[in-house]
Amino acid sequence: MSSAQSYTPTPIQVTQNAIAKVRSLVEEEENPNLVLRVYVTGGGCSGFQYGFSFDEELDEEDTLIEKEGVRVVVDPMSYPYLVGARVDYQESLQGSRFTVENPNASSTCGCGASFSV
């Protein structure tokens, strides 16, 4: 196996807030097999939108990011859109949610949930 095949750059950075929230939700569900899936779909007011879900199944083509025992996965279709992005968890007056700061987005909507490239 060549070194190019054995190394996959980390597509996203996961903040301490996001790690703590994922860990808390996994513990609450009492299912250590759960991973946070971060993905991109078409739609939203800017053309693409971010999605988050918990999943037990991993595809062999998923990119797995493990940090402090917390696992985050990105599917191969979303990967190019998320390289260099940062996943965070924020609590504010508008509510609590996972967010993505994405250097690949040329514009984002006001709510930060959708973007264009």
Residue, then its C-alpha position, 0 to 999 in steps of 0.5 A: m500500500s502506498s503512502a498516498q493510499s494510507y493517508t487521508p487528510t482530515p476533512i473537518q476539524v471538530t471542536q471541543n464543544a462538538i466533541a463534548k456534545v456528541r459524547s453526551l448524546v451517545e452516553e444518553e442513548e447508551n449506545p457506544n456504536l453511534v457516530l455523528r454523520v456530517y453530510v451535505t445535501g442539495g437544497g436550502c436557500s443557498g443551494f446546499q445545506y449541512g446535515f447531521s445525524f447519528d448513525e450506527e452503520l459505517d460505509e467502507e467509503d466513509t471517512l472516519i474522524e476519531k477524536e478523544g473517543v468520539r467518532v464523526v463520519v463523512d460520506p464520499m459525496s460530502y467529503p469534497y465540500l467539507v475539506g477544511a471545514r470546522v464542526d462546532y456545537q453552539e448554544s445561544l438564545q436562538g437554540s442549540r445546534f451543530t454548526v459548520e464553518n466552511p472555507n469552501a463556501s462562497s456564500t452562506c445564508g443568514c441561518g448558516a445552515s446552507f451555502s453555495v460554492 
